[in-house]
Amino acid sequence: GTPPQLCPAHTDVFSFGGPHECHFINGTEKVRYVERHFYNREELARFDSDVGRYVGLSPYGEKQAQYWNSNPELMERQRTAVDWYCRHNYEGFIPFFVERRFPPSPSQYTPVHPSP
C-alpha cells in the first residue's frame, strides 16, 4: 500500500514513526542518535546524528527526507537530540543495562584448555 501522507501542520508529529536509538560509545564521550521511520516493515527514512540530516531509503522516504530537512526548527531539534534525549537519559539507561549483566552460568562455560 501507499504510505500515509504527513500533514505539513504536523511535521513535529511522526504518525508512522519508528524507534529512537541512542548509541553510547565509551560512556557519553561519543553518542549517536538514530531515528528510523517504517511503513509495512520497510524502513523509509532515517535521521542519523552522525550524518546530520534525514536520508530517504525509498522513493517515498526521499520525498519525506527532503521535506523534513527543509524545516529549520525540526532540524535543530533533531541535531540536538544527542544532548536533550540521549545524554539527558544516559543516567537512567545505564543502571537498567548494567544491573542485567550476568556472568555465564557454569553449564554455559566451556574451558579453552582441558584440565590435565
N, C-alpha and C positions, 0 to 999 in steps of 0.2 A: 504494500500500500504506500501511498504518498505520505510523507511526514507532515505533521500539523504545521501550519504557518504560525509564526510568533507575531503577536500584535506589537507594533512599534511602541505603543504606550507602555508596554510591559517588558522592556528589554532587560530589566534587572531581575525578572522572574523567569526562570528557565523551566518551562512547563514540561519538557521531556528530558530533563537533566539527568546526568549520571553522577557517579560518586566523586567526591572531592578527596584527593590524596595528598598527604604530606610525607615527603621522603627526607628523613633526617640522616645526615652523614656526619659522624664524629660529634654527637650532641647537636647543638644548634649552629655549629661552625659553617656547615653547608646544608641549606634547606631548599627543597624543591617542591613547589606546589603544582599539582596537575588536576584539572577539572575536565572530565570526559562527558560527552553528550552522545546518547544512544537512541536509536529508534529501531524497534523489532530486532534487538540484539546486535545491531550493526553500529559500530562507532562512526558517527558522522563528523564530529569535530572535537577538538580539544584545545584547552589553554594550558600551556606549559610555561612556568615562570622562567625556565632557562631560555626559552625562545622569546618570551615577552609579548606574545600575541596569540590569537586563535589561529588554528590551522585546520582547514577543511580536509576531510579524508574521503569525501564522496562529492559528487556534483552539488547535491543539496547542501552538504556541510560546507563546501567552499563559499556558497552564497551567504550562508549564515555567518561564517567566519568574517567575510568582508563586512557584513552589516554590523556585527559586534565590534570589530576592530575600528569601525568609523565612529564609535561612541566614546568620546573622551572620558566621561565620568565612569563608565563601565570599565574601560581600560585602566584607569587609575586604581580602581578598586581591585581589579584582578592582579595588577602588577604589585600591589602592596599586600596581597593575601598571604605571602610568605610570613610577614610580620603579624598582621592582625588575626590571622586564622591559625597558621602553623605554630609559629613561635609562641603566640599567646596561649595556646593549648598544650604546649610541649610538657609542662609540669604535670598536667592532668593525664596525658597519654602515657608517660614513662612508667609510673607505678603500675599501671594496668599491664603493660608488657613485661616489665622486669619481674613482677611477682608471679608471673605464669611460666617462668623458665624453670624447668625441672631437669635434674641430671638424668641420664638414661637409667632405666631400671636394670638390675643385674641380668635379667633374662634377655635384654636387648644388647648387652655388651659382649662383643667377641674380641678376645685378646689378639693383638697383632702377632705376638710371638708366643707360641705354646710353652707351657711350663716344662722344665726338664724332667 
